[in-house]
Every structure is written in C-alpha cells, then in structure tokens.
C-alpha cells in the first residue's frame, strides 16, 4: 500500500483539511442575535426551531448565539462594536439609533413586514398572588404606600413603554398633558428603585421581594410561571395600555464583513412564519398573524390599546421630549422616590 510515512502524512494532511473545512463552515454559519432582556425564553425555543428549519431546508448546520440585557444598553453595545448579525429589540428608537450611525440600513423598517416588527406586546401589572393591595388600574399605582417596580426608561424599552403607557392612560381617560405629567410624577414617587432591564425588574420584585406591583410586558407572565413556578403572581390588565412593537433588523456592518446577509435575513424572515408566530404566542408575545392570535385568545385577553403615535408622534419624538438628558423624565423623577 506504499510508504507508511507517506500514508501517515496524507492522513495528517486530510485531518488538517477537514478541520479547516469544519472551521470555515462553522465560521460561515453562526449568528449573533443581540436582544432585549425578557426575550430569553422565547428565543431559546425559536432558535431551536430555526436551527431545525435551516438544516431541513439547506442541509447545513447553524449556531445561534444570544446576548440579552436592557434594550438601549444592547443598542449602545452594538454601536460600540459588538458584532451582532441581527438585533431584535423592543423599541424602534434603539434600532433607529443604530440606523442613524450606519450600523443598520436607513430603511430597516421597510425590509420586513409590519414595519419590521413581527410581534408586539402590551404593558400590564403583575401583583403578588391574591392581589393583596387590590390593584386594578393605573390610578391605584399612585396611592400612598404602594411600591411600584419599573425599569429605568433610560436603559430599557420596557421602562419607556411603562412610562408612556402610564402617561397615555391618563390622556385616554380625557386628561390633559399637564394632568398626565402630574400623574406620572406621582407614580415615580412610589418607585423605590429603578431596575436596569426587564429581567432585573422581575428579580427585584420576586427574588428581593421589593414592591407591590411590577409594570412589565405581558410576555413576562409566562416567563415567571416557568422560572419561579405558577401562582407566584397574578396578571392585572388595566383598563387601557399601549401597543409595544418588537422591531428587528439585520446589522449591515457585521454581515457585510462576514458575508452572511442571506442567513441573517432568513433568521428574521422565519419570525413571520406560522411556526415562528406560534412560538411567540406560546410565550405570550402577540403574533401579527390574526389566525394565530385568535387561536391563543385565552392568553391574549382583550385590552383597549393606544399606539405611541396617538400621543407621542413616534418613539423618536418621545425619546427627545421625555427620555433624553434634561427631558420630562429627568424633571419629574427623583432617585429614591422622594
């Protein structure tokens, strides 16, 4: 069979080539999705489904890596060089910030259906089992002695939506801008500590046992039941709340370097598939597919909702007026709820 030394060298060469090919393949088919705090459980399930779908349709393996934190902190990390292939956020301002700096496409919202928001949510109240403080609506949150846990609107979309939901709820009930400002100011006086992100808020409420009510996304109810056991919290649907869209984008800066734009697009496209929409619904994230939304009617209780546009123009406008340094939030919030 020839020279044994040559055979050994050949085998060694083949092994090296196989290793290089495998390294090249893995380099080509890995994606980093940089996402917001309370989307962890959803993306665990979604990623497993996408990996199987990708293998079935292309014959290739793909590895999905995740990064979770407050959405604005995540957007800043990506802007500063974190090599995300896709961003899946919970407010458009975080993606607009990246678009403004050339990290994602200027027309990112036109690249996918529903203004590139495959799912949505709303803000509701989580109270301790049995609702000992009898909290039913927004007005109950400003009563003396009620402690409200909420995300800092400067670090997370969860916090911005909570703030805008509270402000808009007063407007929906016929209140003026001045009355809305007064209400929100009282609400934040009942906030003992601002959380960094949605998951931090949940930990403050359930692990540190601080607060009587947590304002958070509807989807957090399912996550809490899974992580902490059913029956720890009751979900209270206020009389009115806000539509919170979950926008997505391909990070052009990264995919241009890696040459994986098609894979990144396929990953986000699959969020709109029946399977992607079903997985969202199972995690109490509202699907855009009307048939699937109806199928999960027991999960998505009817609630009167208003859009950001109705009272704030857009999330970008709200950012300037309310959340930028020196804005409305800085004027009305004093740390420590004093």
KOLRO-939352 format. One line per field, with one value per residue (C-alpha): x, y, z. Coordinates in steps of 0.2 Angstrom, whole numbers, plus 5000, padded with zeros to 4 digits. Each point is the difference from the previous one (the first is absolute). Layout:
u	c(X; ...)
v	c(Y; ...)
w	c(Z; ...)
This chain:
u	c(5000; 5015; 5011; 4992; 5008; 4992; 4983; 5002; 5004; 4985; 4989; 5007; 4997; 4982; 4996; 5007; 4990; 4984; 5003; 5003; 4984; 4990; 5007; 4996; 4982; 4997; 5007; 4987; 4985; 5000; 4989; 5000; 4982; 5002; 4983; 4991; 4999; 4983; 5001; 5012; 4987; 4992; 5016; 5006; 4985; 5000; 5019; 4998; 4985; 5011; 5015; 4989; 4991; 5017; 5007; 4985; 4999; 5019; 5008; 5012; 5002; 4999; 5005; 4990; 5008; 4990; 5003; 4987; 4999; 4990; 4996; 5009; 5015; 5001; 4998; 5014; 5011; 4996; 5004; 5017; 5005; 4991; 4999; 4981; 4994; 4982; 4992; 4983; 4994; 4985; 5000; 5003; 5011; 5013; 5001; 4998; 5015; 5010; 4993; 5005; 5018; 5001; 5000; 4983; 4992; 4991; 4985; 5000; 4982; 4995; 5011; 4987; 4981; 4990; 5014; 5012; 4991; 4995; 4992; 4993; 4996; 4991; 5004; 4991; 5001; 5007; 4995; 5003; 4989; 4982; 5003; 5002; 5000; 4984; 5009; 4989; 5004; 5013; 4993; 5003; 5019; 5001; 4991; 5011; 5010; 4999; 5018; 5002; 5014; 5004; 5015; 5010; 4994; 5017; 5007; 4986; 4985; 4990; 5002; 4996; 4984; 4995; 5002; 4991; 4986; 4997; 5001; 4988; 4988; 4996; 4998; 4989; 4988; 4999; 5014; 5011; 5019; 5002; 4989; 5010; 5016; 4994; 4994; 5016; 5010; 4989; 5003; 5019; 4999; 4994; 5015; 5013; 5013; 5002; 5004; 5013; 4990; 4984; 5009; 5008; 4982; 4993; 5015; 4997; 4982; 5001; 5017; 5003; 4982; 4999; 4984; 4981; 4999; 5011; 4996; 5007; 4996; 4986; 5012; 5009; 4985; 5005; 5018; 4997; 4988; 5014; 5015; 4992; 4985; 4982; 4990; 5013; 4992; 4983; 4999; 4989; 4994; 4997; 4986; 5012; 5018; 5012; 5004; 5019; 5007; 5016; 5010; 5014; 5015; 5015; 5016; 5007; 5017; 5003; 4992; 5010; 5016; 4994; 4991; 4985; 4986; 4989; 5001; 4996; 4985; 4994; 5001; 4989; 4988; 4996; 4993; 4986; 4997; 4985; 5013; 5008; 4984; 4993; 5016; 4998; 4982; 5005; 5011; 4986; 5008; 4986; 5002; 4995; 4992; 4981; 4996; 5013; 4995; 4982; 5006; 5009; 4985; 5001; 5018; 4997; 4986; 4991; 5007; 4997; 5016; 5007; 5015; 5015; 4996; 4983; 5008; 5019; 5002; 5013; 5012; 5014; 4989; 4996; 5019; 5004; 4986; 5000; 5016; 5015; 5010; 4991; 4983; 4983; 5006; 5015; 4989; 4987; 5011; 5010; 5010; 4994; 4982; 5001)
v	c(5000; 5011; 5010; 5000; 5017; 5007; 4992; 5008; 5017; 4998; 4996; 5014; 5012; 4994; 5002; 5018; 5004; 4993; 5010; 5016; 4996; 4997; 5017; 5009; 4992; 5005; 5017; 5002; 4994; 5008; 5015; 5012; 5006; 5015; 5002; 5007; 4994; 4990; 4991; 4987; 4986; 5004; 5000; 4983; 4992; 5010; 4997; 4981; 5000; 5011; 4989; 4985; 5010; 5005; 4983; 4993; 5013; 5003; 4984; 5011; 5002; 5017; 5006; 5014; 5010; 5012; 5016; 5007; 5016; 5016; 5004; 5018; 4993; 4986; 5013; 5010; 4984; 4996; 5018; 4999; 4984; 4985; 4989; 4996; 4993; 5005; 5011; 4995; 5014; 5006; 5018; 5008; 5014; 4988; 4994; 5018; 5005; 4986; 5005; 5018; 4994; 4989; 4984; 4994; 5005; 5018; 4991; 4986; 5001; 4997; 4984; 4989; 5000; 5010; 5013; 4987; 4995; 4982; 5000; 5012; 5001; 5011; 5006; 4993; 4998; 4985; 5000; 4987; 4985; 5004; 5019; 5005; 5019; 4999; 5008; 5001; 5015; 5014; 5011; 4987; 5002; 5017; 4996; 5003; 4985; 4991; 4995; 4999; 4991; 5006; 5000; 5016; 5008; 5005; 4983; 4989; 5000; 4991; 5016; 5012; 4990; 5000; 5019; 5003; 4988; 5009; 5018; 4994; 4991; 5017; 5008; 4986; 5003; 5019; 5007; 5014; 5000; 5009; 4987; 4986; 5008; 5002; 4982; 4993; 5010; 4993; 4983; 5001; 5006; 4983; 4992; 4994; 4995; 5001; 4983; 4999; 4988; 4990; 4985; 5010; 5007; 4983; 4995; 5015; 4996; 4981; 4996; 5016; 5001; 5019; 5008; 4997; 5001; 4997; 5009; 4990; 4991; 4988; 4986; 5001; 4991; 4984; 5002; 5002; 4985; 4989; 5007; 5003; 4988; 5004; 5009; 5012; 5015; 5005; 5010; 5016; 5007; 5019; 5008; 5007; 4997; 5003; 4990; 4995; 4994; 4989; 5006; 4990; 5004; 4993; 5008; 5005; 5004; 4982; 4990; 5010; 4994; 4982; 4998; 4993; 5012; 4987; 4989; 5015; 5004; 4982; 5000; 5016; 4994; 4984; 5011; 5004; 4981; 4991; 4990; 5016; 5009; 4984; 5000; 5019; 4997; 4986; 5012; 5013; 5011; 5006; 4993; 5011; 4985; 5003; 4981; 4996; 5014; 4994; 4982; 5007; 5011; 4993; 5006; 5017; 5008; 5014; 5017; 5017; 5006; 5016; 5002; 5011; 5011; 5005; 5010; 5001; 5001; 4986; 4992; 5011; 5015; 4993; 4997; 5018; 5007; 4988; 4989; 5010; 5008; 5015; 4994; 4997; 4985; 5008; 5015; 4989; 4985; 5002; 4984; 4991; 5005; 5016)
w	c(5000; 4998; 5012; 5018; 5004; 4984; 5006; 5017; 4992; 4989; 5014; 5010; 4985; 4998; 5018; 4999; 4985; 5008; 5015; 4990; 4990; 5016; 5007; 4984; 5000; 5018; 4997; 4985; 5010; 5017; 5004; 5015; 5005; 5012; 5008; 5015; 5017; 5002; 4983; 5006; 5001; 4984; 4990; 5009; 4991; 4984; 4997; 5002; 4988; 4987; 5002; 4995; 4986; 4993; 5000; 4992; 4986; 4997; 5007; 5010; 5018; 5008; 5018; 5007; 5015; 5010; 5011; 5011; 5011; 5000; 4982; 5000; 5008; 4987; 4986; 5007; 5001; 4982; 4995; 5009; 4991; 5006; 4985; 4999; 4984; 5004; 5014; 5007; 5011; 5009; 4994; 4983; 5008; 5003; 4982; 4994; 5010; 4991; 4983; 5004; 5002; 4985; 5009; 4993; 4984; 5000; 4993; 5012; 5004; 4982; 4999; 5008; 5002; 5013; 5001; 5004; 5016; 4999; 5017; 5013; 5019; 5012; 5018; 5014; 5019; 5010; 5018; 5013; 5001; 5006; 4996; 5018; 4997; 4988; 4985; 4985; 4989; 4998; 5013; 5014; 4996; 5008; 5016; 5016; 5005; 4983; 4994; 4981; 4992; 4982; 4989; 4998; 4983; 4996; 5000; 4993; 4988; 5014; 5010; 4986; 4996; 5018; 5002; 4983; 5005; 5016; 4992; 4985; 5012; 5008; 4983; 4994; 5015; 4995; 5010; 4993; 4998; 5016; 5009; 4992; 5006; 5018; 5000; 4994; 5012; 5014; 4993; 5001; 5018; 5004; 4991; 5013; 4988; 4981; 4992; 4986; 4988; 5000; 5008; 5013; 5004; 5002; 5011; 5011; 5002; 5003; 5006; 5011; 5004; 4997; 4994; 4999; 4981; 4985; 4984; 4986; 4983; 4999; 4995; 5017; 5008; 4991; 5003; 5019; 5001; 4992; 5010; 5017; 4999; 4996; 5013; 5006; 4991; 4993; 4984; 5001; 4983; 5003; 4991; 4986; 4995; 4986; 4984; 5002; 4984; 4999; 4985; 4992; 4988; 4991; 5006; 4983; 5008; 5006; 4986; 4987; 5009; 5002; 4984; 5008; 4996; 4992; 5016; 5011; 4989; 5001; 5019; 5001; 4986; 5010; 5014; 4988; 4996; 5008; 5011; 5005; 5004; 5010; 5011; 5003; 5005; 5012; 5009; 5001; 4987; 4988; 4983; 4984; 4992; 5004; 4999; 5013; 5011; 5000; 5004; 5016; 5005; 5018; 5002; 4992; 5010; 4991; 5006; 4993; 4992; 4993; 4989; 5004; 4985; 5008; 5014; 4996; 4981; 5000; 5012; 4993; 5005; 5017; 5002; 4997; 5011; 5014; 5002; 4993; 5014; 5007; 4993; 5008; 5010; 5007; 5006; 5009; 5007; 5016; 5004; 5015; 4997; 5010)
